[in-house]
């Protein structure tokens, strides 16, 4: 678990971003999802470090990164701003060009990163999402029941924040433990880390603002791209869990082809939390996509 890494924090884009860095080779940025932290990569990080210089960052509002206060239209948590955090982080570390492996919320940040900073991104692997705009526009009852937190978290402050802060462990288990694999993918150690971070001051605000931005200002940015015919230009591999909701409720490849020029992908025998449920398969897919030899697992 991050054997070859060191943990650091750096000021970029007006806030402090927490990250781990390790390995050698071309740069690979790892971005986690909700309600987690960079610790989601603990089962694949050491293997990836055999081929890449890996940077596993906590998104703003999550983990040990700063958690800006709520702002008008949740602009401080727009994916445009969150993407700029990561571009500046990588530039600070000396990486003008890098690849991205991202899950869930981190994959939404990665989508905007590739759209706004195409010259910096070599290629991307996005895990278990369809584009945000497509998911909101095509919401049905099955999706709304499974992804209830999408609609809970965007309620006006301080209602959802107060409920999360009242019982953060219950919130974590209600989100993570009710997916297809239950709590089985999560070790006690990593679950304790997720819980520690959710208990930090401002964490509930960060999570809610992230989702509020996605239901507001982020959709404006996505629609503007579509109207302008602006697509993600880098090669994109999309993977989703066969046992998850995304593949049942949406057509990921079809939707990504509407917003990206070079798209491949397929489902994996997994649920939502692919890095923790199917780490070996994920490693195989990432290395193949990036034209690297298979690692001995």
FENWO-V831641 format. One line per field, one symbol per residue. ss: DSSP state (~ for helix, > for strand, _ for the rest). psi: psi as a letter, one per 30 degrees, with the letter a starting at -180 (. if undefined). burial: I if it has 24 or more other C-alpha atoms within 12 Angstrom, else O. A space follows every 50 residues. Layout:
ss: ???
psi: ???
burial: ???
This chain:
ss: ____>>>>>>>>__>>>>>>>>>__>>>>>>______~~~~___~~~~__ _>>>>>>______________~~~~~~_~~~~~~~~~~~~~~_____>>> >>>_~~~~~~~~~~~~____>>>>>>>____~~~~~~___~~~~~~_~~~ ~~______~~~~~~~~_~~~~~~~~~___________~~~~~~~~~~~__ __~~~~~~~~~~~~__~~~~~~~~~~~~___>>>>>>>>>>____~~~~_ _~~~~~~__>>>>>>>>>_____~~~~_~~~~~~~~~~~________
psi: jheglkklkkjkhglkkklkklalalkkkkklakhaafffgfffeeeeff fljkjjlklkflbgllillklkghffglfeeeeeeeeeeeeefgjfkllk jkkbeefeeeeeeeefhfffkelkkkjhllkeeeeefgkaeeeeeehefe fefglkkgdeeeeefeieeeeeeeeefgaegbgefkleeeeeeeeeeffk kfeeeeeeeeeeefgceeeeeeeeeeefgjlkflkkkkklkegaeefefl ieeeeeffflejklllllilbeieffeheeeeeeeeeeeghllkkj.
burial: OIOOIOOOIIOIIOIIIIIIIIIOOIIIIIIIIIIIIIIIIIIIIIIIII IIIIIIIIIIIIIIIIIIIIOOOIIIIIIIIIIIIIIIIIOOIOIOIIII IIIIIIIIIIIIIIIIIIOIIIIIIIIIIIIIIIIIOOIOOOOOOIIOII OIIIIOIOOIIOOIIOOIIOIIIOIIOIIOIOOOIIOOOIIOIIIOIIII IIIIIIIIIIIIIIIIIIIOIIOOOOOOOOIIIIIIIIIIIIIIIIIIII IIIOIIIIIIOOIIIIIIIIIIIIIIIIIIIIIIIIIOIIOOOOOOO
